[in-house]
Amino acid sequence: MMIFALSVIGCAVFATCVVGLFFWQKSRETGVFLALGASRKRLKRELRRDLAGIFLGSCATGVILGTPLAWGLWQVFQALVVDTKEMPLTFKHLHPGLRCLCN
């Protein structure tokens, strides 16, 4: 449980640093656009679009790369540590199109 807590704290610190860098870069860009006469409404729309693209891209990448990685690590775990029928690897909450690839 302690390892889980430490990993969550590490991920939170990393995410905070990344968000800080993103907004630092965007604030400079926003200042330039405001100086050139862009409206605040347009800048808000552009920022939302950028954030939505990053969010959706990150989620898709996580699912696409995470599912095969979890399956591969599970195969290594079964081969090296334990292989019992009581411990199956299941993807209950996975999209049906992706679930057929994992069975």
FENTAWO-V764134 format. One record per backbone hydrogen bond with DSSP energy under -0.5 kcal/mol. CO is the residue of the C=O (numbers start at 1). NH is the residue of the N-H. If there is no record, write none. Layout:
co->(CO/CO)
nh->(NH/NH)
This chain:
co->(1/2/3/4/5/6/7/8/9/10/11/12/13/14/15/16/17/18/19/20/21/22/23/24/25/26/27/28/29/30/31/32/33/34/39/40/41/42/43/44/45/46/47/48/49/50/51/52/53/54/55/56/57/58/59/60/61/62/63/64/65/66/67/68/69/70/71/72/73/74/75/76/77/77/84/88/91/95/95/96/98/98/99/99)
nh->(5/6/7/8/9/10/11/12/13/14/15/16/17/18/19/20/21/22/23/24/25/26/27/28/29/30/31/32/33/34/35/36/38/37/43/44/45/46/47/48/49/50/51/52/53/54/55/56/57/58/59/60/61/62/63/64/65/66/67/68/69/70/71/72/73/74/75/76/77/78/79/80/81/82/87/90/94/98/99/100/101/102/102/103)
